[in-house]
């Protein structure tokens, strides 16, 4: 049933995956995603790790709290989706090069 399956290779593969995951996490901090809302009245920039690194709010929104809140939520949700899609893409790429059966 498990012919050709080498547990030492599985252990080695898991170690490689962990190393690759750490490398991807570090690289993610160098990638940035920006999302705008309200035609650019609000702009949020986050790195690939999901950390917000910049926020721009147009002065015209400073007296309209409810609009500001709506636009901030929209921009935050959009940038979070970008970060998550990037993480999924990187994970799929990482898995694509590994074969536990050594063939």
Secondary structure, DSSP 8 states (H G I E B T S, - for coil): --TT--HHHHHHHHHHHHHHHHHHHHHHTT-EEEEEETTTTEEEEEETTS-EEEEEE-GGGTT-HHHHHHHHHHHHHHHHHHHHHHHHHHHHHHHHT--TT--
